């Protein structure tokens, strides 16, 4: 079972001295996992309560409609609840598939530089601040590091291309500069 832990900020003394550079080819499954994890804007507890609440409302209104079928507005609210449940459950999957397809179409070959100063980027382009906006976050799973510096950019670093000391450096950089969630 995966647990979510927000790690404390890494002290400057534990930051690596050099930037981490990675050249890799990203698979469709790795890209799908990264986009799927990022597609949830709310935490799991909120999604659970929202789903249960919508389900209870739909069931109660269906029973009320069955008891008096002249109150057609109950039926329309049930349809609205079902559509919201569909959005809550299915939209993250659709967004993840769309993002993974775009990575696969772009051949999925990347060069990423992660610096101890708190920037991430692709060589030849301006590096981005890790804490680019209020929603900036990094998620670590057993297979990948997902970095979301702002709402327009996503970086996925597969662990299969890293040595153990590089993984430690990546964790230190990410936890030192942004919200860091470990699902390991």
N, C-alpha and C positions, 0 to 999 in steps of 0.2 A: 504494500500500500504506500502510495506516495504522500509525503507530508510537505507542506509549504512552510518554509522558514525564511523570515527576512533576516539576513545576516547583518551584524553591526558594521559600521564603516571601518575600513582598513586603515591603520595608522600609517603615516608617511614613511616611517622607518621600515615597514614591511613591503613597501612598493618595490617592484622590480626596477632595476636600473636602466634596462633597455626596452625598446618597443618590441612587441610580439608581432611577427610577420607570418602570414599564412597564405599559401597557394593551394587551392583545392577545387575539386569538382563536387558540386552539391547534388545529391540524388533527389528525385521527386519525393520520396518518403521523408527525407530529412526536411525538405522545404515545407511539405504538408504539415509535419509535426510542429515546426516553428510557427507557421501561420495559424494553425489551430490553437496553439497556446496563447497567441496574442489576440485572437479574435474575441476572447471573453473580456468585456470591459468591467464586469462586476465579479466579485469573488464567488466561490462556489456556494457559500451559505446563502447569499442574496438570491442567486439563481434558483436554489432549492426552495426557498420561501416563496419566491415569485411564482414558480411553477406549481407548488402546492396550493397557493392562494387562488391562482387562476383556475386550477382544476376543481377546487371546492366550489368556487362561484359558478362555474359551468354546470356542475352536477346539481347544485341547489336550484339553479334557474331552470334546468331541464325538468326537474321534478315539479316545480311550480307551473311550468308550461304544460306538462302532462296532466296536471290537475285541472287547469283552466286554459284550454288552447285558444281562447279568444285574446289572451294577452300575448300577442305576437312579438312585442318588444322584448320579452324574455328570450325568445328564440334568437333574435338578432344579437342580443348581448352574449348568448352562448356561442354564436358564430364568431363574434369578436374575440372572445376568450380563447377559442380554439386557434384562431389565426395568430394571436399573441403567443400562445404556447408553441405553435409551429415556428414562429420567428425566434423565440428563445432557444429552442432546441436545434433547429435546422440551419439557421443563418451562419453560425460559426463554421459549420461544415462547408457550406457554399463558399464563404470567404476564403477558407483554407485551400480548397480546391482551386479557386481562381488564382490565388497567389502562387501556389505550387506549379500550376500550368504556365504562368508567366515566367517563372524561373526556368522551367524545363525548356520553354521556347527560346530563352536567351542562352541556352547551352549550359547554364549553371556552373560556369567556370569563374572563379573569383580570386582576387588578391586583396587581402584585408590587412591593414596595419592598425594595431591597438597600442596606444602609447600610455605610459605611466602618468602623463600630464592630464589624462582624461579626454582623449580624442580617439575617434575611430574613423577610418576612411579607406578609400581605394586610391592607390598610387595614381598621380596625375590629376586628382581632384582635391578640392579644399576639404581638409578633415573636419568632421563634425564633433561638437561637444557631446560627451556621453549624456550629460544631464541637459539635453536640448530643450525640453519643456516639462510641464508638470506631470505628464504621463510617461516619462522616460523610465524604462525598467529593463532589467536583464533577468532571464530565466535560465536556470541550469537543470537539465534532465540527465538521465544516465547516458544519453547519446550525443547531446548537443548543448551549446550555449546559444541562446537567442538574445540579441541585443536590439532594443528599440529606443534609439536616442531621441526621436521625435515621431510625430504621427505620420510622417512621409517616408521614413527610412527604417529598414529592417536588415539586420545582419545575422546570419546563422553560421556559427562555427562548429563543425562536427568534431567530436572528441577523438575520432579515429585518426585524425591527422596530427594530434598533439602528443607530445611526450608528457610524462607526469609533472615535470617541473614547469612546463608551459601551462598546463592546466592550473597549477597553483598560482602562477603569475596572472593568468586571465581572471581567476577568482578574486585575487587581490585588487586588480585594477577595477573590475566591475563593482565590487562591493565598496570600494573606496570613493567612487564617483557617482553612483546612482543607486536606486532601489534595486536590491538584488534578492531574487527569490530562488531558493534551492528546492528542487523536487526530487532530489536523489534519495 
